[in-house]
Amino acid sequence: MKKSVGANTFLFNTPTVVVGTYDIHERPNMMTAAWAGVVNSRPPMISVSLREATYTHSAILRKKAFTVAIPSSSQVAEVDYLGVKSGRDEDKIAAIHYTAKKSEIVDAPYCEEFPVILECRLVESKELGLHTMFIGEVLDVKIDEIAIKENNIPDLEQIKPFSYSPGAREYYSQGNFLGNAHKIWKTLEEDIDYNEDPAIEFPHKNIGPVVALYPTPVTVVGTVIDGKVNWINIAHIGLISHDRIMLSMNRSHYSNHGIIINETLSINLVTEDMLVWADYVGVYSGTKTDKSKVFEYYNGELSNAPLITKSPVAMECQLVDTYSTEEHDNFIVKPINTYVHKDCLTLDGTIDYEKVNPVLFEMPNKQYLNIGKVIGKCWDKYKADKI
C-alpha cells in the first residue's frame, strides 16, 4: 500500500561530490554538492546543479571550468563543513587543513586529499528554476593509485564513496556488492518466462577522461508505447534542482519514443528483491521483447506512466525539456506525484531511506551495491567532529 506524498525529487540516494573553482580573487574554493550525475558517455560529460546564490555558481560561469571530487566516507565531516560554510566568508580549505592544487588541464583547483578528481570544461549551462545545471565535459580523471584495479577501473572498496539523502539530510556509506550489472539477470534463466592524515600526499594516477561519478541510484523507468507498457533499467540519472530530475538515455533505447510522444513516464526505485528483474529489463529491448508483464503495476493521475507496485518509492513525471548530446537524450522531468510504501515513511511523513534501502550502480566495474548505513546528519556532522 502506497501513500502519495506530492511532487518531489525523491530520486535517492544521490552522490556526494565536492566542486572546485577559483573565485574572483583567484583563490581556490571548494563546495559540497549532491545534485550531480552522468549525462553522456562519449564524450564523457557530467552535470552539477547549483543555486545562483552559491559562491561557486558565478565562479563556474566566469572560468568556464570546474573540478568534481569524489570524497571517501572517512572525510564526511570535512565534506559537510564545505557544504555548510561559504567561501565568501572564509578560506574553507585552510579550515579543514586540506591542500589545494591547480589542475594542469582546466582553470580550476582540487584538493589532493580526495581520492577521485574529475577535471571538467564547462560545455553548457541551463537555467531550470531555482537551480542552474552546469554540464561539463570530463577532460581527465585522477585517482589514487591504491584505488585503481586492473584496466584502470576504480576500486570502490578502496575509494569508499558515500551518498546523501536530501529528504532526511543524512549521509550513507556504501553498502555491499550485490551483483554484476547486465549479468545478474541470468540467475532468472532457469525459471524465466519471458588514508585520513591530511599531511600525507595521496599518489594519483591519470586514467584519462573517464566518467567516475558513481555510484548512482538504480531505477526502472515505465512508459507506454503503442498501448503496451514497457520497462527499462536506467542508472544514469540525477537531481538537477529541488523539482527536476534528469535521465540520460541512449537514443537507441525503445523507451525514448514513449517518453517523447507521451511526455509522461514513471521512475521507480529498485530494491534488492527487485534487482534480478530490474537487470533483466535493462538487458532486453522492448523492440523485440514484451516486458509489460515483468512487474505488477498500477496507474496514478498521469496517463502512460505505469507505477511498479513492488517499488517502495515511485514517481509519475512530466517531461519538461530535452537536452541532446551526440549519443544520448537527456530528459529533464518534473515529478507530479510521488507514491511511497507506508511502512517506508517516518512518523512525520518523510521517506525513511534505511527502510527503502535502494540499490546503487557503478559503471566501471558494472556492479550493483546497496546504500549501507547512516554515517552522519547533513549540515550537522562537522559540528560533532573536530575539524
N, C-alpha and C positions, 0 to 999 in steps of 0.2 A: 504494500500500500504506500503510495507516494503522496506528498503534500506539496502544493505549489507555493514557492517562496518568492515569486515575482521574477522580474528580469534582472539578471546579474551575470557577471563574468566568472562563474564558478568552474573554471577550467583549471583544476588544480591537480597536483602541485606544480608550481612554476619554478624555473631555475633561479638561483640566487647568483647574481653577477655583480662585478664592480666595473664601472665605466671610468676610463681615464681620459682627461683632457688638460689643455693648458688654458688658463684664464687670460683675461685682457692684459694682465701684468706679466704674462709668460710664466706664471707659477703653476706647477703641477697640482692637479686636484683629482680626487677620487670620490665617486658617488656610487652607493649601492642601488641596484635596480632589480626588479623582478618581472617587469613587462618586457620580456625578451624571447626571441625564438628564431628558428631557421626559416628562411623564405625561399631559398633556391640552392640547388646543388652545384650546377655548373653554369656560370662561375659561382663559387661559394658566396652566399650572402646571408646575413642575419639582420634582424631588426631589434631596435631598442626604442621603447616609447617612454617619453618623459613629459612632465608638465612644464609649461613655459616658465613657471615661477622658479624652477630649479636653476642653480648656478651653472650647471653643466649644459643646459639647453642652448644658451647663446654661444657657449664655447664650441660646441659641435658645429653650429652654423657658421661661425667665424673661421674655424680652422679646416673645415671640411674633412675632418679626420677624428678618430677616437679609437681607444683600445677597450676590449672587454676581457676581464679576467674572471676565471672560474676559481673561487676560493675553496679551501679544504674545510671540513667540519671543525677542525681544531682552531680555525680562525673566525668562528662565528661571532665572538664578542667584538673583535676589531671591525668585522664587516657590518655589524649592527650599528656601531659607532659612526661609520662612514655614511650610513643611511639616515641617521638622526641629525647629525651636525651639518652645517653649511660651510662651504669653502669661502663664502663672503666674510665669515666671522673669524676664521682661524685656519691654521695650517693643519689639516686633519691627518696628513701623512706623518708629520712630525709627532703629532699627539699619540699616535699608535706605535711610534718607533719603527716605522717601515721605511724602506728606501725607494725613492722614485728613480726610474731610469728612462731615458729618452729613447723612443723607438728609432731605429735606423731606417725604417720603411715609411712611416707616416708621421705627421706632425702631432704627436700625442705621446704622453708618458704611460708607464705602467709600473706597478710595484713588483720588484724582483721576488718578493716573498710568496706571491700567489703562484700555484703550480702550473696553471694554464693561462696563456695570453693569446688573444686574437687581435691582430692589428688590422684596422679597417679604414677604408676610404669611403667617405660619405657619397652615396650614389644618388639618393633622393630623400626628401623629407615631405611628409604628408600630414596636414592638419586634420585631425579627426574629431575634435571637440575639446575636451579637457586636456588631451594628450597630443603630442606630435610624435609620429612614428618616423624614426630615422632608419633608413635602410643602408647598410654598409657592406661593401664588398670586402671579403676577408682576403688580404694580400699575403698574410703569413700567420702561422700558429707556432708558438714556442711552448714547449712542455718540459718540465723537469725530467732529466734523463732517467731517474729512478722510476718514473711513472709512465714509461713507454714500453709496450710489448713488441713482439716481432712485427715487422712490416710497418713500423711507425704508428701502431694503433695505441691510443691512450688506454692506460690501465686504471679503470675506475676504482678498483680496490685500493690502489695506491693514492689516487687523487682525493678520494673521499669527498665528492661534491655534496652539497646539501640543498634542499629545496625550501620553498616558502609557501605558506597557506595564508593568503590575504584575508580571508574571512575571519579566521581566528588569530591572525597575526602571530603565527608560530613558525619556527624553523624545524625542519625534519632532516635527519641524517638519511643517507642512502641505505636502503634495506638489502635484502638478499637477492642473489641471482635467481631468476625464475625459469629461464629457458632461452634458447636461441631464437631470435626473430626469423620468421619465414621458414622455420623448421619444426617448431613445437607443435604446429597443427598436425604434423604427421602422426602424432600419437592417436589421432582420431581414425586413422586409416582402417583399423580393424572393425570398427562399428559405424563408420560414417555412411550416411545415406546420401547424400548429395556432397717534515721536520719543523718544529714550532718556534725555535730560537731565532728572533729577527736578525741577529748578528751573523747568522750563517748565510753564506752565499749559495743560493739554490742553482745548481747547474741545469740550464735549459738546453734542449736540443731542437733545432729548427726542423719541423716535419712538413713545411710547405703550407699552402693556403687550404688547410683542412677545416671544415666547419666542425668545431669541437664544443658547441653549446648544447651539451647533453648532461643529464637525461631530460626527456620531455614526457608529458603525460600521454598515455595511450588512450585513444578514443575510437569509437565506432561511429561513423557518420551515416545517417539514414536519409535516403532520398526516395523519390518515386519517379520511375521512368517508364513511359508508355503504360501507365496504370499499374505497374508492378513495383513492389518495394525492393530496394537494393541497399546493401550494406557494404562499407569499405573501412578498413583499419587505417587511421591517419594519426601519425605521431609528430609530424612537422606542423605544430600548432602552438599558438601562444597568445597571451593577452597583449593588447596594444593600447588599451585605456580601461577605465573602470566599466565601460559599457560596450566594448568592442573586442572581438576575437578575430584572429587571422588564421586561416587554414591554407597551407601551401600544398597544392596537389599537382602532380604531373599532368600535362594536358592529355596524355593518352588514357587517363582513367575514365571509365564509363560514367562514374558518378558526376563528373563535371557537367555533363549535359543536363542532368536533372537539376543541379543547383542553378545553372544559368537560365534554364527555361522556367522553373517554378519560382525561383528567388526565395525559396524556403528550404530548410534542412533541419536535421536534429544532430546534436553532439552528445554522445553517451559515454560517460566514464567507464572504464573497464576495470573489473576486479579479477583476482586470481582465478576464481571459479568460472569466469567467462573467457579466460585467456586463450584456451585452445581454439574456441570458435572464433574469437576475435582475430587470431592469427590466420585462421582459415579464410575469412572474408577479405583479408589483406593479400592473400596469395592468388586467389582465383578471381577472374574478372567477370563482371555481370554481363559482358557481351556474349559469353559462352556458357556461363553457369547461372542457374536460377538460385539466388541466395535469399529469396524472400521469406523462406520458412526456417532459416537458421536461428533467428531469435523470435521469441514471442514478443509482440509489441502492442501498443495502444496509441491512440491519437489524442492530441491536446487541442488547442484552439486553432493552430495553423494547419492548413491543408498541406499534404505532401511532405510532412515532417514526422515520420513514424518514430516513436519513442520506445526504447527497449525496456520491457518490464523488469528484467533482472538487473539493469543498471541502477546503482544507488543514487546517481545524480545524472539527470537527463535534461537537456536544454533544447527547446524549439527556437529556431533562429531565423531571422530575416536577412537576406543578402543586402548589403549596403553599397559595396563598391568592389571592384576587382582590379588588382594590380598585377600585370603580367610581366614575367621575365622570359628568358629565352626558352625555357622548358616547362615552366610552371605557371598555373593560375593561382594567384594568392587572393583568396576570397575573404573580404572583410565583412563580418556578420555581426548582427546585434541580437543578443538573447531577448526573446519576448517573454518567455516563461521558463522557469526552472523547477523541475519536479524532483523531490528528494524523498527517499525512503524515510518513513517517520522514525525508525529506530536509528537513523544516522543524523538526527538533529539533537542539538543540545537543548537544555531547558529553556534558554532564551531564544530558540528558533534559528540559530546559526548551524552551519554544517559541521559535524564532528568528523574531521578527516582521518583521525585514528580509526574510527569505526568504518569509514568508507574504504580506507586502505587501497587507494587507486594504484594501478600498475604504471610503471615508467618504462621508457625505452631509450636505448642509446645505439646509434647507428654504427660507430666504428667497429664494435665487436658484435653487432646485431644481437643484442641481448635485451631481455625483459628483466625489470627489477621491481621490488616493492619499495614503499617510501621509508621504511624504518621507523624510528621513534622520534618523539619531540625532543629537540635539543635546546630549546630556549624560546622565550617570548620575544617577538619582534618589537623593536623600539624600547626595549627594556633590558635585554640581555647584557648590553655593555655596562649597565649600571651595577650588575651583580658581580662583575669581574673587574679586577684592577687592570686598567689599560696601561 
